[in-house]
Amino acid sequence: MEEREYRIRPMVEADLPEVEKIFRLALGSFVGLPRPEEFSGDASISRCRFLTHPQGTLVCEREGEIVGSNFLSSWGSFGLFGPLSVKPGLQNQGVGKALLERTLPLFAECGIRQKGIFTFPHSAKHLALYARYGFFPQTLNLVLARDLKDQPPPLTPPELLASLPPSERGEAIALCRLLCERIYPGLDLSREIESVERHGWGDTILLREGSALKGFALCHRGTGTEAGSGILYVKFGAADGPESFAALLQRVFQLAALKGTVKVVTGVNLSREGVYRTLMGRGFRIEVIGVAMQSPNLPGFNRRDVWVMDDWR
């Protein structure tokens, strides 16, 4: 099949049912599920990514039929792409290459300087494809989970962005941005925070000491989000040091108990040794092993001195 048969275009909302179907089938087949269409359960990853950054979403068509898709996530000066999905039966026929060649210019258009992806370290095909476009395999990226059983609701609930008066929320988001700026120049989760708040997908936990913001955690929760039912998913959490990180993690557990969720999921890059050790010491276990690939081959905010938990999938 010739690559010129493919048409890459911006995604529209009407594409989402087919995009989600291909995503589930492609990833479910890759990881060997007996029913690949059930991959990711009742989470809605494609819809959440589209609504958060519609300008960064693409579909690949052949003869008017959607055969693949890709998503860009813009975190200020840092950006991710994925999930990149290709319809089963069309792998190794240029769909992924065609999508990547249209995705990469979007990073520059969004002002992204450091690009990252999550892929599978055992897949030579994925490593080779992304290396062709300048991505270098670095440190393992783990997805971790902790089951919560019979944890009582907290006496004092954690402070949430949504609990602030509307007039104060903009200032709180600005403080989150300043905290991220100290971690990595230009790192900014404002788009993700505002999308979660606007669509009611979850909560942003604020850890404050007086007027100072010591940490925050951006969380999806429940059906139709990137989490799925019964799950509190920390997509990104940051703190200014080990003590603040431990306190932030405790507030994540408190929120999970308050909302009746039975599982907390997050991610960590192993270059952040202190974060990894803290999470494992608090009962998390490894669910998925991936590898971070970055372009250019620089650490970004995957460093020993950084106290961030995040998921690049």
C-alpha positions, 0 to 999 in steps of 0.5 A, spaced: 500 500 500 502 506 497 503 512 503 500 517 498 493 513 499 493 516 506 490 523 507 492 526 514 487 531 517 485 535 523 480 530 527 473 533 529 468 530 534 464 526 530 470 522 528 471 520 536 467 513 536 471 510 530 478 513 533 476 510 540 474 503 537 481 503 533 485 505 539 482 500 543 483 494 538 490 496 536 492 497 544 488 491 546 491 487 541 498 489 542 498 487 549 494 481 548 487 481 551 482 476 549 477 481 548 481 487 545 475 492 544 475 492 552 482 495 553 481 501 558 475 499 560 470 505 561 475 510 560 474 515 555 482 517 553 480 519 546 475 524 548 478 527 553 485 528 549 480 531 544 477 536 548 483 538 552 487 540 545 483 539 539 488 543 535 493 537 536 489 531 534 489 528 527 486 522 523 489 518 518 484 516 512 484 511 506 478 512 501 474 516 506 475 511 512 479 512 518 485 508 519 489 511 525 489 517 529 494 521 534 494 526 539 498 532 542 498 534 549 501 541 550 504 542 557 507 549 556 514 548 553 514 540 554 509 536 549 507 529 548 504 525 543 500 519 543 496 515 543 498 513 536 493 508 534 493 504 527 487 500 525 489 492 526 491 489 519 494 496 517 501 496 521 507 497 518 504 500 512 506 507 513 500 510 517 504 511 523 509 514 519 504 519 515 501 521 522 508 522 525 510 527 519 504 531 520 504 531 528 511 533 529 510 540 526 505 541 531 510 541 537 513 547 534 507 551 532 505 550 540 511 553 542 514 546 545 521 545 546 522 538 549 518 533 546 517 526 550 513 520 548 511 513 552 513 507 549 514 499 550 521 498 551 520 491 549 518 493 542 523 494 537 518 496 532 516 502 536 523 504 538 526 504 531 520 508 528 520 514 534 528 514 533 527 515 526 524 522 528 529 524 533 527 521 539 532 517 544 530 512 549 532 514 556 529 511 563 524 507 564 517 510 565 512 506 570 505 506 571 503 504 578 497 503 582 495 502 589 488 499 591 485 502 597 480 498 601 476 500 607 480 507 608 475 512 612 473 518 609 478 524 612 476 528 618 478 534 614 478 534 606 483 536 602 483 543 599 481 543 591 481 548 586 473 547 585 472 549 592 475 556 591 471 562 589 471 563 582 474 569 583 480 566 586 481 560 581 485 564 576 490 566 581 491 558 584 492 556 577 497 561 576 501 559 582 501 552 579 504 554 573 509 558 577 511 551 581 512 548 574 516 553 572 521 552 577 521 545 576 522 546 568 522 553 564 516 553 561 512 547 564 505 549 564 499 544 566 494 550 566 490 547 559 490 540 563 487 543 569 482 548 566 480 542 562 478 537 568 475 543 571 471 545 565 468 538 563 468 536 571 472 530 570 475 530 576 479 535 581 485 539 582 488 538 589 492 544 592 497 543 598 498 550 601 502 553 607 500 560 608 500 563 601 505 559 598 503 553 594 507 547 596 504 542 591 498 540 586 495 534 583 491 534 577 486 528 578 481 524 573 476 520 576 471 515 574 467 513 568 468 517 562 475 520 564 482 518 563 481 514 569 475 509 569 470 507 574 473 506 581 479 509 579 483 516 582 488 517 576 493 522 578 495 525 571 500 530 574 502 532 581 508 536 583 511 538 589 517 543 591 520 537 595 520 530 599 516 533 605 511 536 600 510 530 596 509 526 602 503 531 604 501 531 597 500 524 596 496 523 603 491 528 600 491 524 594 489 518 598 484 522 602 480 525 596 480 517 593 477 515 600 472 521 600 470 520 593 469 512 594 474 510 589 478 504 590 484 505 586 489 510 585 493 510 579 499 514 577 506 514 573 513 516 575 520 516 571 525 512 574 530 518 574 526 521 579 528 516 585 525 519 591 518 519 588 519 512 586 521 510 593 516 514 596 510 511 592 513 504 592 513 505 600 506 507 600 503 501 597 504 502 590 505 496 585 508 496 578 502 495 573 505 497 566 513 498 564 514 503 559 520 507 557 521 515 556 523 517 549 525 524 548 527 529 543 532 532 544 536 527 548 536 531 554 533 530 561 527 535 561 524 534 568 526 527 569 531 529 574 533 526 581 531 533 584 524 533 581 518 531 585 513 530 580 508 524 579 506 523 572 503 519 566 506 520 559 501 514 556 
